[in-house]
Amino acid sequence: MRHQLVKPEASPYDGNWTYWSSRRGNYPETPNRVAKLLKKQKGRCTLCRQHFTPDDLIEIDHIIPKSKGGKDEYKNYQALHRHCHDVKSRNDGSYDWSDNGYEWKDGVLTVPMTMD
């Protein structure tokens, strides 16, 4: 199919930036890189496969972490939900949480508290 119909209730002015970024690859006030990735990924997080919503926090991730030799190239980027990005970073070893005093206990990241 060459053209996909716009949802009948959709309008470029309705604030649904994830829908329009996924369709067009751009949307006012959406960073260009995010909009292009949303279009490439058809509006879905590559980790959990769920559709992004306008309320989601979206982060750009290096598919191959820079710490493992990944490059700052478009083909090495993916858009992920913030919580999915945290899971991926934990599992791929791209970030050493212990450098900042963070510690994983029973699957929960504990943050050190400072008392001044």
C-alpha positions, 0 to 999 in steps of 0.5 A: 500500500502506497498511502495510509489513511489518516485516522479520522479523529486525528489532526496535526493540531491535536498535540499527538506528536508521537502519531504525527512523528511516526507518520511524517518523520517530523513534527513541530517542537519534536527533535528531528532525530526523535521524529525520524526514529519514530517513523523508522520504528513505526511508532514503537519501542524496539525493546518492549514493542509497545507504541509510544504515547504523547505522555511517554518519556523517550530516550535515544539509545546507542544500539551498540554502546559507545563504551563497546565501540558503537558510533554516533551514527543514525544507524546505531540509534534507536528510540526507547521508553526511558524505563526500557533504556534503563533495562537495556543499559543495565543488561548490556553493561554500557554503564557502570552504576557502581562508579556513582555509588548506585547498587542493584539489590533484589532487582532494584537500583538503590541510590546513595543518599547524602546528608549534609 
